[in-house]
Amino acid sequence: MLSRFLTVSVFTAAFFLANLPRPGYAEAEEKSIVIAMAETLEPGLRDHLFVATGAVIRQALPGRNIAFETISAINAARDVKRLHPDFLILPSGLYLTLAQTNDLRLLATRKRSEAADPSRGVAAAFVVREDRTDLQSLADLEGVRIAAGTPYSVDGWLAALGEIQARGYDPEHFFSETIFLQFPFPDIVRSLMKGSADVGVIPACMLERLESVGALEKGLLRVVHEQTSPELACRRSSALYPDWVVASMGTASPEDVRQVSIGLLTMPNTNDFEWWAAGDFRALNELYRTLRLGPYAFLRDFSVHAVIERYKGPLLFAAALMVLFLLNELRVHVLVRRRTKELSDALMERDANAQSIRELQKQLGEVERVGAVSQLSSMIAHELKQPVASIINFSAALSVRLGGLLKAHPECAAGLCTIRAESERISEIISRVRQYAKHRPASAAPCSLSAAVRKAVLVYRNGEGGRIPVEVTETENVWVVADELELELLVLNLIRNAAQAQTRAETPYIRIRIERSASEVQLTVEDNGPALSDAEFLKLSHAQTSMKPDGLGLGLEITRSIAARSDAMLVFERKPERGLLAIVRFPLKLSLNGTAFEERES
């Protein structure tokens, strides 16, 4: 922070000193805008790219004096220091190198019509004569002569080396001879046709362009190690990297940078390319790091062999000290390991005893909780039974006393009938709760599982609003041996649990399936709730546990009890992504004559 503060202070002071009025001199004229483009050997690229882009920059800065310069790709750092350009038009690799030692800001990346993404717009292509049947794959190119354009071009050379490196070969010793020529076309093509080179490296899409304009006969050359993808509509042999870029130097004012950026990004596609927002340079950065070029050239000076030769004496002394240190560490390690094992055995025994005590305490707590809830349920059911009986009696008495008046008001008569019916249903539920609390056996009989599901769904939709759609799938009218009311309560409770689990789901649903096999009847309630962790899912198998913060787990315990009273088993299964399956398996019980109940009923 201190160094940053001092740097800012120095630059601030320099700025004010530079802008103080000089006595005896008139105000200097406005600084010219210098635009520099890297030299290129690709035919027509300067007019295609430099001229069009320069015109856009000139239009973005009207009335300004704009000078155009060219910088050498080999001596780019020297030329940038000499020319002090405000804006640079560079290949992506050269930009990456210059950005390490210069104040460069990436403004835009070129996107050609063949590319879908400017960050993945250029690649290299290995080309051979069509009649070279011995060169079919990348492995076949090992030990042959290769011709390329320039050693610093990403799509003309470096991308090809990166592909060789990625396939497990040493790019520096892969070819028997490397010939660098001036122009990819016609120099490389001429070398291939004359036989002075076996394979050539050209930028991807150049082969298609030459064939399309008639400069090269179709089928004369083919691409080795060909790769295709929707990202680049050309044959290629390497990975994809960013295209040319426009960058600004620190000498350019923020307003000039803004106007130029706007002009570039709104430039019409009149020259078969556009300028897009700055791209992703991670792949290119990795390529230069792997090849130890550009900003990573220093890695070549730090090879293992070079370090050993330079520091042989100190390294031998350090190795001797390291051996002595390791011997002492080994002796100490043996002693510590022996004592640690003794202590570890004692701690493991203590932890095992403590874990056993915790498990016993947990089981005892669950048993006590179940007993307390059973006692509380019996007490509540006993206290509710008398008020519900009074409601039934009073509704019956009202029906008798009102008599003829009810005929004139059928809606009142229907209301009294509903009150009485629902009160009787409440009374029946209370009786079942008391049976459950007192662990009395259920009055099981053959009943329709399909009917119980339909009734439970109807109660859910009418009584609770039916916020979540319920889909029921059944193959036939399936019968099981259970208590009809308890069976309805079991299904209703599973529906409610499924609905409560989906309070925040975007597309909630409840799906109920009834299936019958040769040995059992299976009821499945599926929801689209959140994914459960292992700990949350494990709680479902414990007695009286609830997934809701304020829940007692009583509903789940009653559901298990109802299933057990019907000789059924309640299990849960997690879906692969989210949601839960609640499965109740009923044994397929037969009648006295050996047929299933539903078959006998039909």
C-alpha positions as CSV (number, residue, x, y, z in Angstrom):
1,M,0.0,0.0,0.0
2,L,2.9,2.4,0.8
3,S,4.6,1.7,-2.5
4,R,1.3,2.2,-4.4
5,F,0.8,5.5,-2.5
6,L,4.3,6.7,-3.4
7,T,3.8,5.7,-7.0
8,V,0.6,7.6,-7.3
9,S,2.1,10.6,-5.6
10,V,5.1,10.7,-8.0
11,F,2.9,10.4,-11.0
12,T,0.5,13.0,-9.7
13,A,3.3,15.5,-9.1
14,A,4.8,14.8,-12.5
15,F,1.5,15.4,-14.1
16,F,1.0,18.8,-12.4
17,L,4.6,19.8,-13.2
18,A,4.2,18.9,-16.8
19,N,1.1,20.9,-17.1
20,L,2.3,24.1,-15.5
21,P,2.4,27.1,-17.9
22,R,5.9,27.8,-19.3
23,P,6.8,31.5,-19.4
24,G,7.6,32.9,-22.8
25,Y,5.9,30.1,-24.7
26,A,2.5,29.8,-26.2
27,E,0.3,26.8,-25.4
28,A,1.5,23.8,-27.3
29,E,-0.6,22.4,-30.0
30,E,-2.8,19.4,-29.3
31,K,-0.8,16.1,-29.3
32,S,-1.1,13.9,-32.5
33,I,-2.7,10.5,-32.2
34,V,-0.3,7.7,-33.2
35,I,-1.7,4.4,-34.4
36,A,0.7,1.6,-34.8
37,M,0.1,-1.8,-36.4
38,A,2.3,-4.8,-36.3
39,E,3.9,-5.8,-39.5
40,T,2.4,-8.9,-41.2
41,L,3.3,-11.1,-44.1
42,E,-0.2,-12.2,-44.8
43,P,-1.2,-11.0,-48.2
44,G,-3.7,-8.1,-48.1
45,L,-4.1,-8.1,-44.4
46,R,-2.7,-4.6,-44.0
47,D,-5.3,-3.1,-46.3
48,H,-8.0,-5.4,-45.1
49,L,-7.5,-4.7,-41.4
50,F,-5.2,-1.7,-40.8
51,V,-6.8,0.7,-43.3
52,A,-10.4,-0.1,-42.3
53,T,-9.7,0.1,-38.6
54,G,-7.7,3.3,-39.0
55,A,-10.6,4.9,-40.8
56,V,-12.9,4.0,-37.9
57,I,-10.4,5.5,-35.4
58,R,-10.1,8.7,-37.5
59,Q,-13.9,9.0,-37.6
60,A,-14.1,8.5,-33.8
61,L,-11.6,11.3,-33.2
62,P,-12.7,14.0,-35.7
63,G,-10.4,17.0,-36.2
64,R,-7.4,15.3,-34.6
65,N,-4.1,14.8,-36.3
66,I,-3.6,11.1,-36.7
67,A,-0.3,9.4,-37.7
68,F,0.0,5.8,-38.8
69,E,3.1,3.7,-38.0
70,T,4.3,0.2,-38.4
71,I,6.2,-1.8,-35.7
72,S,8.3,-4.9,-36.2
73,A,7.0,-8.1,-34.7
74,I,10.6,-9.1,-33.7
75,N,11.6,-5.8,-32.2
76,A,8.1,-4.7,-31.1
77,A,9.3,-3.6,-27.6
78,R,12.0,-1.3,-29.1
79,D,9.6,0.2,-31.7
80,V,6.9,0.9,-29.0
81,K,9.4,2.6,-26.8
82,R,10.5,4.7,-29.8
83,L,7.1,5.7,-31.3
84,H,5.0,6.0,-28.1
85,P,1.8,5.0,-29.9
86,D,-1.6,5.8,-28.4
87,F,-3.3,2.8,-30.1
88,L,-2.0,-0.5,-31.3
89,I,-3.4,-3.1,-33.7
90,L,-1.6,-6.3,-32.9
91,P,-1.9,-10.1,-33.2
92,S,-3.0,-11.6,-29.9
93,G,0.4,-13.2,-29.1
94,L,2.3,-10.0,-29.6
95,Y,-0.2,-8.1,-27.4
96,L,0.3,-10.7,-24.6
97,T,4.1,-10.2,-24.8
98,L,4.0,-6.4,-24.8
99,A,1.4,-6.2,-22.0
100,Q,4.0,-7.6,-19.6
101,T,6.2,-4.4,-19.8
102,N,3.8,-1.8,-21.1
103,D,0.7,-0.1,-19.9
104,L,-1.7,-1.7,-22.4
105,R,-5.5,-1.8,-22.2
106,L,-7.3,-4.3,-24.4
107,L,-10.2,-2.6,-26.2
108,A,-11.5,-5.0,-28.8
109,T,-10.8,-8.4,-30.5
110,R,-11.3,-9.1,-34.2
111,K,-14.1,-11.5,-35.2
112,R,-14.0,-12.8,-38.7
113,S,-17.1,-14.2,-40.4
114,E,-15.7,-17.8,-40.1
115,A,-15.5,-17.6,-36.3
116,A,-18.3,-17.6,-33.7
117,D,-16.2,-16.3,-30.9
118,P,-13.3,-13.8,-31.3
119,S,-11.6,-15.5,-28.3
120,R,-11.5,-18.7,-30.3
121,G,-11.0,-17.3,-33.8
122,V,-7.6,-18.4,-35.1
123,A,-5.8,-21.8,-35.3
124,A,-3.0,-23.5,-37.3
125,A,-3.4,-26.2,-40.0
126,F,-0.9,-28.8,-41.0
127,V,-1.2,-29.2,-44.8
128,V,0.4,-31.8,-47.1
129,R,0.1,-32.8,-50.7
130,E,-2.9,-35.0,-51.4
131,D,-0.7,-37.8,-52.8
132,R,1.4,-38.1,-49.6
133,T,-0.6,-41.1,-48.4
134,D,2.2,-41.8,-45.8
135,L,1.2,-38.7,-43.8
136,Q,-2.3,-39.3,-42.3
137,S,-2.0,-38.4,-38.6
138,L,0.0,-36.2,-36.3
139,A,2.3,-39.1,-35.4
140,D,3.2,-39.6,-39.1
141,L,4.7,-36.0,-39.1
142,E,7.4,-36.9,-36.6
143,G,10.8,-36.7,-38.2
144,V,9.7,-35.0,-41.4
145,R,10.7,-31.5,-42.9
146,I,8.3,-28.7,-42.2
147,A,7.8,-25.2,-43.7
148,A,6.2,-22.3,-41.8
149,G,5.9,-18.6,-42.1
150,T,7.3,-16.8,-39.1
151,P,8.4,-18.3,-35.8
152,Y,6.4,-15.8,-33.7
153,S,3.0,-16.2,-35.5
154,V,0.3,-17.9,-33.3
155,D,-1.8,-19.3,-36.2
156,G,1.2,-19.7,-38.5
157,W,3.5,-21.7,-36.1
158,L,3.0,-21.5,-32.3
159,A,-0.5,-23.1,-32.3
160,A,1.0,-26.0,-34.2
161,L,3.8,-26.4,-31.6
162,G,1.2,-26.3,-28.8
163,E,-0.8,-29.1,-30.4
164,I,2.4,-31.2,-30.7
165,Q,3.1,-30.5,-27.0
166,A,-0.5,-31.4,-26.0
167,R,-0.2,-34.8,-27.7
168,G,2.9,-35.7,-25.6
169,Y,5.7,-34.9,-28.1
170,D,8.7,-32.6,-27.7
171,P,8.0,-29.8,-30.2
172,E,11.6,-28.7,-30.3
173,H,12.8,-32.1,-31.5
174,F,9.7,-33.3,-33.4
175,F,10.7,-32.4,-36.9
176,S,13.9,-33.2,-38.6
177,E,14.2,-29.8,-40.2
178,T,12.2,-26.5,-39.9
179,I,12.2,-24.0,-42.8
180,F,10.8,-20.5,-42.1
181,L,9.7,-18.7,-45.3
182,Q,8.4,-15.2,-45.9
183,F,4.9,-15.9,-47.0
184,P,2.5,-18.7,-46.2
185,F,1.3,-18.4,-49.8
186,P,2.9,-19.0,-52.2
187,D,6.2,-19.9,-50.5
188,I,4.9,-22.7,-48.3
189,V,2.7,-24.1,-51.1
190,R,5.6,-24.0,-53.5
191,S,7.9,-25.8,-51.1
192,L,5.3,-28.6,-50.7
193,M,4.8,-29.0,-54.4
194,K,8.6,-29.0,-55.2
195,G,9.2,-31.5,-52.4
196,S,11.6,-29.4,-50.4
197,A,9.2,-29.7,-47.5
198,D,7.0,-32.6,-46.4
199,V,4.4,-30.6,-44.4
200,G,3.5,-27.0,-44.1
201,V,1.9,-24.9,-41.4
202,I,-0.6,-22.2,-42.5
203,P,-3.3,-20.2,-40.7
204,A,-6.6,-22.0,-40.5
205,C,-9.1,-20.8,-43.1
206,M,-6.3,-19.8,-45.6
207,L,-6.7,-23.0,-47.5
208,E,-10.5,-22.4,-47.9
209,R,-9.9,-18.8,-49.0
210,L,-7.2,-19.7,-51.6
211,E,-9.5,-22.5,-53.0
212,S,-12.5,-20.2,-53.1
213,V,-10.7,-17.5,-55.2
214,G,-9.1,-20.0,-57.5
215,A,-5.6,-19.2,-56.3
216,L,-5.1,-22.9,-55.3
217,E,-6.6,-25.9,-57.0
218,K,-9.2,-27.7,-54.8
219,G,-8.0,-31.1,-53.6
220,L,-4.3,-30.3,-54.2
221,L,-3.6,-30.0,-50.4
222,R,-5.3,-31.6,-47.4
223,V,-5.2,-31.0,-43.7
224,V,-3.5,-33.5,-41.4
225,H,-4.8,-34.1,-37.9
226,E,-8.0,-32.3,-38.9
227,Q,-10.3,-30.9,-36.3
228,T,-13.7,-29.2,-36.9
229,S,-16.1,-27.5,-34.6
230,P,-19.0,-25.0,-34.9
231,E,-16.7,-22.3,-33.4
232,L,-14.6,-22.0,-36.6
233,A,-16.0,-22.9,-40.0
234,C,-12.6,-24.0,-41.3
235,R,-10.4,-27.1,-41.2
236,R,-7.8,-26.8,-38.5
237,S,-5.2,-28.9,-36.7
238,S,-4.8,-27.1,-33.4
239,A,-6.7,-25.6,-30.6
240,L,-8.4,-22.2,-31.0
241,Y,-6.9,-18.9,-29.8
242,P,-7.9,-15.1,-29.9
243,D,-7.7,-13.1,-33.1
244,W,-6.0,-9.7,-33.6
245,V,-6.7,-7.0,-31.0
246,V,-6.8,-3.3,-30.7
247,A,-5.2,-1.9,-27.5
248,S,-4.5,1.5,-26.0
249,M,-1.4,2.8,-24.4
250,G,-1.3,4.7,-21.2
251,T,-0.6,7.8,-23.2
252,A,-4.1,7.9,-24.7
253,S,-6.6,10.0,-22.7
254,P,-9.6,8.3,-21.2
255,E,-12.0,10.2,-23.5
256,D,-10.0,9.2,-26.6
257,V,-10.1,5.6,-25.4
258,R,-13.8,5.8,-24.9
259,Q,-14.6,7.3,-28.3
260,V,-12.3,4.8,-30.1
261,S,-13.9,1.8,-28.2
262,I,-17.4,3.0,-29.2
263,G,-16.3,3.4,-32.8
264,L,-14.7,-0.1,-32.9
265,L,-17.7,-1.9,-31.3
266,T,-20.2,-0.1,-33.6
267,M,-18.1,-0.6,-36.7
268,P,-20.2,-2.1,-39.6
269,N,-19.2,-5.4,-41.0
270,T,-18.1,-4.2,-44.4
271,N,-14.7,-5.9,-44.6
272,D,-15.6,-9.4,-43.6
273,F,-14.8,-8.8,-40.0
274,E,-16.0,-6.9,-36.9
275,W,-14.5,-5.7,-33.7
276,W,-16.0,-7.3,-30.6
277,A,-15.5,-6.8,-26.9
278,A,-12.2,-7.9,-25.4
279,G,-11.9,-11.7,-25.4
280,D,-10.7,-14.5,-23.2
281,F,-6.9,-14.9,-23.2
282,R,-6.5,-17.9,-20.9
283,A,-5.9,-20.4,-23.6
284,L,-3.3,-18.2,-25.3
285,N,-1.6,-17.5,-22.0
286,E,-1.4,-21.2,-21.3
287,L,0.1,-21.8,-24.8
288,Y,2.9,-19.3,-24.1
289,R,3.5,-20.7,-20.7
290,T,3.7,-24.3,-22.0
291,L,6.1,-23.2,-24.8
292,R,8.0,-20.9,-22.5
293,L,7.7,-17.9,-24.8
294,G,6.8,-14.2,-24.4
295,P,6.2,-13.4,-20.7
296,Y,7.3,-17.0,-19.8
297,A,10.6,-16.9,-21.7
298,F,12.4,-16.7,-18.4
299,L,11.5,-20.3,-17.7
300,R,14.1,-21.4,-20.3
301,D,16.8,-19.9,-18.2
302,F,15.8,-21.9,-15.2
303,S,16.0,-25.4,-16.5
304,V,17.1,-28.2,-14.1
305,H,20.4,-28.8,-15.9
306,A,21.2,-25.0,-16.0
307,V,20.6,-24.7,-12.2
308,I,22.7,-27.8,-11.4
309,E,25.6,-26.6,-13.4
310,R,25.6,-23.1,-12.0
311,Y,25.1,-24.0,-8.3
312,K,26.8,-27.4,-8.2
313,G,28.9,-26.7,-5.0
314,P,26.2,-25.2,-2.9
315,L,23.8,-27.9,-4.0
316,L,26.1,-30.7,-2.9
317,F,26.6,-29.0,0.5
318,A,22.8,-28.6,0.8
319,A,22.3,-32.2,-0.2
320,A,24.6,-33.4,2.6
321,L,22.9,-31.3,5.2
322,M,19.5,-32.7,3.9
323,V,20.7,-36.3,4.3
324,L,21.8,-35.6,7.9
325,F,18.5,-33.9,8.6
326,L,16.5,-36.7,7.1
327,L,18.3,-39.4,9.2
328,N,17.6,-37.4,12.4
329,E,14.0,-36.9,11.3
330,L,13.7,-40.7,10.7
331,R,15.0,-41.5,14.2
332,V,12.6,-39.0,15.8
333,H,9.8,-40.2,13.6
334,V,10.2,-43.8,14.8
335,L,10.1,-42.8,18.4
336,V,7.1,-40.4,18.0
337,R,5.3,-43.0,15.9
338,R,5.7,-45.6,18.7
339,R,4.4,-43.3,21.4
340,T,1.7,-42.0,19.2
341,K,0.4,-45.5,18.5
342,E,0.1,-46.2,22.2
343,L,-1.8,-42.9,22.8
344,S,-4.0,-43.4,19.7
345,D,-5.0,-46.9,20.9
346,A,-6.0,-45.5,24.3
347,L,-7.9,-42.6,22.7
348,M,-9.7,-44.9,20.2
349,E,-10.9,-47.1,23.1
350,R,-12.1,-44.1,25.0
351,D,-13.9,-42.7,21.9
352,A,-15.6,-46.1,21.2
353,N,-16.9,-46.2,24.8
354,A,-18.1,-42.6,24.5
355,Q,-19.8,-43.3,21.2
356,S,-21.6,-46.3,22.7
357,I,-22.8,-44.2,25.6
358,R,-24.1,-41.5,23.2
359,E,-26.0,-44.1,21.1
360,L,-27.6,-45.6,24.1
361,Q,-28.6,-42.1,25.4
362,K,-30.1,-41.2,22.0
363,Q,-32.1,-44.4,21.8
364,L,-33.4,-43.9,25.4
365,G,-34.4,-40.3,24.5
366,E,-36.3,-41.5,21.4
367,V,-38.1,-44.1,23.5
368,E,-39.0,-41.6,26.1
369,R,-40.2,-39.1,23.5
370,V,-42.4,-41.7,21.8
371,G,-43.9,-42.6,25.1
372,A,-44.6,-39.0,26.0
373,V,-46.2,-38.2,22.7
374,S,-48.4,-41.4,22.9
375,Q,-49.5,-40.4,26.4
376,L,-50.2,-36.8,25.2
377,S,-52.1,-38.1,22.2
378,S,-54.3,-40.3,24.3
379,M,-55.1,-37.4,26.7
380,I,-55.9,-34.9,23.9
381,A,-58.2,-37.5,22.2
382,H,-60.0,-38.2,25.4
383,E,-60.6,-34.5,26.0
384,L,-61.8,-33.9,22.4
385,K,-64.2,-36.9,22.3
386,Q,-66.9,-35.3,24.6
387,P,-67.1,-31.9,22.7
388,V,-67.3,-33.7,19.4
389,A,-70.1,-35.9,20.8
390,S,-71.9,-32.8,21.9
391,I,-71.6,-31.3,18.4
392,I,-73.1,-34.5,16.9
393,N,-76.0,-34.5,19.4
394,F,-76.8,-30.8,19.0
395,S,-76.7,-31.1,15.2
396,A,-79.1,-34.0,15.4
397,A,-81.4,-32.1,17.8
398,L,-81.4,-29.1,15.6
399,S,-82.5,-31.2,12.6
400,V,-85.4,-32.6,14.7
401,R,-86.4,-29.2,16.2
402,L,-86.3,-27.3,13.0
403,G,-88.2,-29.9,11.1
404,G,-90.2,-28.2,8.4
405,L,-88.1,-25.1,8.4
406,L,-85.2,-27.1,6.9
407,K,-87.4,-28.0,4.0
408,A,-87.8,-24.4,3.2
409,H,-84.1,-23.8,3.6
410,P,-82.3,-26.7,2.0
411,E,-78.9,-25.0,2.3
412,C,-79.3,-25.0,6.1
413,A,-80.2,-28.7,6.0
414,A,-77.2,-29.5,3.9
415,G,-75.0,-27.5,6.3
416,L,-76.3,-29.4,9.3
417,C,-75.7,-32.7,7.5
418,T,-72.1,-31.6,6.7
419,I,-71.5,-30.6,10.3
420,R,-72.8,-34.0,11.5
421,A,-70.8,-36.0,8.9
422,E,-67.6,-34.1,9.6
423,S,-68.1,-34.4,13.3
424,E,-68.6,-38.1,13.0
425,R,-65.4,-38.3,10.9
426,I,-63.5,-36.4,13.6
427,S,-64.9,-38.8,16.2
428,E,-63.7,-41.7,14.2
429,I,-60.2,-40.2,13.8
430,I,-60.1,-39.5,17.6
431,S,-60.8,-43.2,18.2
432,R,-58.0,-44.2,15.8
433,V,-55.6,-41.9,17.6
434,R,-56.6,-43.5,21.0
435,Q,-56.0,-46.9,19.5
436,Y,-52.7,-45.8,18.2
437,A,-51.6,-44.4,21.6
438,K,-52.8,-47.5,23.4
439,H,-51.2,-49.8,20.8
440,R,-54.4,-51.6,20.1
441,P,-54.7,-53.8,16.9
442,A,-56.4,-52.3,13.9
443,S,-59.7,-53.5,12.5
444,A,-58.2,-54.5,9.1
445,A,-60.4,-55.6,6.2
446,P,-60.1,-55.7,2.4
447,C,-60.5,-52.1,1.1
448,S,-59.7,-50.3,-2.1
449,L,-56.4,-48.5,-2.1
450,S,-57.4,-46.7,-5.2
451,A,-60.5,-45.3,-3.5
452,A,-58.5,-44.2,-0.5
453,V,-56.1,-42.3,-2.7
454,R,-58.9,-40.6,-4.6
455,K,-60.6,-39.6,-1.3
456,A,-57.3,-38.3,0.2
457,V,-56.6,-36.2,-2.9
458,L,-60.1,-34.8,-2.8
459,V,-59.7,-33.9,0.9
460,Y,-56.3,-32.2,0.1
461,R,-57.8,-30.2,-2.8
462,N,-60.9,-29.1,-0.9
463,G,-59.5,-28.6,2.5
464,E,-56.1,-27.2,1.8
465,G,-56.6,-25.3,-1.4
466,G,-54.8,-27.7,-3.7
467,R,-51.9,-25.3,-4.4
468,I,-49.8,-28.1,-5.9
469,P,-51.2,-30.3,-8.7
470,V,-51.6,-34.0,-7.8
471,E,-51.3,-36.6,-10.6
472,V,-52.6,-40.1,-9.9
473,T,-51.5,-43.1,-12.0
474,E,-53.0,-46.5,-11.4
475,T,-53.1,-49.6,-13.5
476,E,-56.3,-51.1,-11.9
477,N,-58.5,-50.9,-8.9
478,V,-56.1,-52.3,-6.3
479,W,-57.2,-53.8,-2.9
480,V,-55.2,-54.2,0.3
481,V,-56.0,-55.4,3.8
482,A,-56.1,-52.4,6.1
483,D,-58.4,-50.1,8.0
484,E,-60.1,-47.9,5.5
485,L,-59.9,-44.6,7.5
486,E,-56.3,-45.2,8.5
487,L,-55.4,-45.9,4.9
488,E,-57.0,-42.6,3.9
489,L,-55.0,-40.8,6.7
490,L,-51.8,-42.5,5.6
491,V,-52.2,-41.3,2.0
492,L,-53.3,-37.8,3.1
493,N,-50.3,-37.4,5.4
494,L,-47.9,-38.4,2.6
495,I,-49.5,-35.8,0.3
496,R,-49.2,-33.1,2.9
497,N,-45.6,-33.9,3.6
498,A,-44.8,-33.7,-0.2
499,A,-46.6,-30.4,-0.5
500,Q,-44.9,-28.9,2.5
501,A,-41.5,-29.9,1.1
502,Q,-42.1,-27.8,-2.1
503,T,-42.9,-24.4,-0.6
504,R,-40.0,-22.8,-2.7
505,A,-40.0,-25.1,-5.7
506,E,-40.4,-23.4,-9.1
507,T,-42.4,-26.2,-10.7
508,P,-43.9,-28.2,-7.7
509,Y,-45.8,-31.4,-8.4
510,I,-47.1,-34.5,-6.5
511,R,-47.3,-37.8,-8.4
512,I,-49.0,-40.8,-6.9
513,R,-48.5,-44.3,-8.5
514,I,-50.3,-47.5,-7.5
515,E,-48.6,-50.6,-8.8
516,R,-49.1,-54.3,-8.1
517,S,-46.6,-57.2,-8.6
518,A,-46.9,-60.9,-7.9
519,S,-46.1,-60.4,-4.2
520,E,-46.9,-56.9,-3.1
521,V,-48.9,-53.7,-3.8
522,Q,-46.7,-50.5,-3.9
523,L,-47.9,-47.0,-3.3
524,T,-45.4,-44.3,-4.4
525,V,-45.8,-40.5,-3.6
526,E,-43.2,-38.4,-5.5
527,D,-42.4,-34.8,-5.0
528,N,-40.0,-32.2,-6.5
529,G,-38.7,-30.8,-3.2
530,P,-35.1,-29.7,-2.5
531,A,-32.3,-32.3,-2.4
532,L,-31.7,-33.7,1.0
533,S,-28.3,-34.1,2.6
534,D,-27.1,-37.4,3.9
535,A,-27.8,-36.2,7.5
536,E,-31.3,-35.0,6.6
537,F,-32.2,-38.2,4.7
538,L,-31.0,-40.3,7.7
539,K,-33.4,-38.5,10.0
540,L,-36.3,-39.9,8.0
541,S,-35.5,-43.3,9.3
542,H,-35.6,-42.2,13.0
543,A,-38.7,-42.3,15.1
544,Q,-40.4,-38.9,15.5
545,T,-38.1,-36.7,13.5
546,S,-39.4,-33.8,11.5
547,M,-37.8,-31.9,8.5
548,K,-39.7,-28.7,9.6
549,P,-38.1,-26.5,12.2
550,D,-41.2,-26.4,14.3
551,G,-42.4,-30.0,13.6
552,L,-42.5,-32.8,16.2
553,G,-42.3,-35.6,13.7
554,L,-45.7,-36.9,14.9
555,G,-47.2,-37.1,11.4
556,L,-44.4,-39.3,10.1
557,E,-44.6,-41.5,13.2
558,I,-48.4,-42.0,12.8
559,T,-47.8,-42.7,9.1
560,R,-45.3,-45.4,10.1
561,S,-47.6,-46.8,12.7
562,I,-50.6,-47.0,10.2
563,A,-48.3,-48.8,7.7
564,A,-47.1,-51.2,10.4
565,R,-50.7,-51.9,11.5
566,S,-51.5,-53.0,7.9
567,D,-48.3,-55.2,7.7
568,A,-46.9,-52.6,5.3
569,M,-43.5,-51.0,5.2
570,L,-42.7,-47.2,4.7
571,V,-39.4,-46.4,3.0
572,F,-37.9,-43.3,1.4
573,E,-35.7,-42.9,-1.7
574,R,-33.9,-39.8,-2.9
575,K,-34.2,-38.9,-6.6
576,P,-30.9,-38.3,-8.5
577,E,-31.2,-34.5,-8.6
578,R,-33.9,-33.3,-6.3
579,G,-37.1,-34.6,-4.7
580,L,-38.1,-37.6,-2.6
581,L,-40.0,-40.8,-3.1
582,A,-42.2,-42.0,-0.2
583,I,-42.9,-45.7,-0.9
584,V,-45.4,-47.9,1.1
585,R,-45.2,-51.6,0.3
586,F,-48.3,-53.7,1.2
587,P,-48.1,-57.5,1.1
588,L,-50.5,-59.0,-1.5
589,K,-52.8,-61.0,0.8
590,L,-55.0,-63.7,-0.7
591,S,-58.6,-64.8,0.2
592,L,-59.4,-68.3,1.5
593,N,-59.7,-69.7,-2.0
594,G,-56.2,-68.5,-3.0
595,T,-57.1,-65.5,-5.1
596,A,-56.3,-61.9,-4.6
597,F,-59.0,-59.8,-2.9
598,E,-59.4,-57.5,-5.9
599,E,-59.7,-60.5,-8.2
600,R,-62.4,-62.0,-5.9
601,E,-64.3,-58.7,-5.7
602,S,-64.3,-58.4,-9.5
